[in-house]
Amino acid sequence: MSILSRILGWLGGGVDAPERLPSPDELVLLVEPAGEGEAQLFHDMLEQEGIRSMVRNTDASSARAGGLGPVWAYELLVLRKDLHRGREILGLDT
């Protein structure tokens, strides 16, 4: 084994390195709202409780149509560390 291989293995860059744990700052899907209005309502509810969120339009063609797209084309994303609390605030843990 070369010195370079040993150093890389020691630094965690080796083939046998364990998988990294998910980052608490990674964006994750909280809910797929039923339209832009519901997405904005959920976003505002979370913001009032101190949780940052992002509404994402997943329909690329709706951007060219003035933002009007199918109601299923929206996702509400939060930081992984806020996922559980966000679900509680929106009443999704039933």
C-alpha positions in Angstrom: 0.0 0.0 0.0 1.4 3.4 -1.0 1.8 6.3 1.4 -0.8 8.2 -0.6 -3.3 5.4 -0.3 -2.8 5.3 3.5 -3.2 9.1 3.8 -6.4 9.0 1.7 -7.7 6.1 3.8 -6.9 7.9 7.0 -8.6 11.1 5.8 -11.8 9.1 5.0 -11.3 9.2 1.2 -10.7 5.5 1.0 -13.0 3.0 -0.7 -14.1 1.5 2.6 -15.0 4.9 4.1 -18.4 4.9 5.8 -21.3 6.9 4.2 -21.7 10.4 5.5 -24.7 11.2 7.7 -27.3 13.5 6.1 -26.6 17.1 6.7 -29.1 18.9 9.0 -28.8 21.9 6.5 -29.9 19.8 3.5 -33.2 20.8 1.9 -35.8 18.1 2.1 -39.4 17.8 0.9 -41.9 18.6 3.6 -45.1 18.4 1.5 -46.5 18.7 -2.0 -49.2 21.4 -1.6 -52.4 21.4 -3.7 -51.5 24.5 -5.6 -49.6 27.7 -5.3 -52.0 29.2 -2.8 -51.7 26.4 -0.4 -47.9 26.4 -0.9 -47.7 30.1 0.0 -50.0 29.6 3.0 -47.9 26.8 4.4 -44.7 28.9 3.7 -46.2 31.8 5.7 -47.3 29.5 8.6 -43.8 28.0 8.9 -42.2 31.5 8.7 -44.3 32.7 11.6 -42.9 29.9 13.7 -39.3 30.7 12.7 -38.8 27.9 10.1 -37.3 28.9 6.8 -38.9 27.2 3.8 -38.8 27.4 0.0 -41.6 26.9 -2.5 -40.4 25.2 -5.6 -42.4 25.0 -8.9 -41.4 21.7 -10.5 -43.1 22.3 -13.8 -40.6 24.0 -16.1 -43.2 24.9 -18.7 -45.3 26.9 -16.3 -42.5 29.5 -16.0 -43.0 30.4 -19.7 -46.8 30.5 -19.1 -46.6 33.2 -16.5 -46.2 30.9 -13.6 -49.6 29.2 -14.0 -49.1 25.5 -14.0 -50.7 22.4 -12.7 -51.6 22.3 -9.0 -49.4 19.3 -8.4 -46.3 21.1 -9.6 -45.4 22.6 -6.2 -43.1 21.4 -3.4 -42.4 22.9 -0.1 -38.9 22.4 1.1 -37.4 22.9 4.6 -34.0 22.2 6.2 -33.7 18.6 7.3 -33.3 19.8 10.9 -36.7 21.5 10.7 -38.6 18.6 9.1 -40.3 17.1 12.2 -41.3 20.5 13.6 -42.6 21.6 10.2 -44.8 18.6 9.9 -46.2 19.3 13.4 -46.9 22.9 12.6 -48.8 22.0 9.4 -50.6 19.1 11.2 -49.1 16.5 8.9 -48.2 14.1 11.7 -51.7 12.6 12.2 
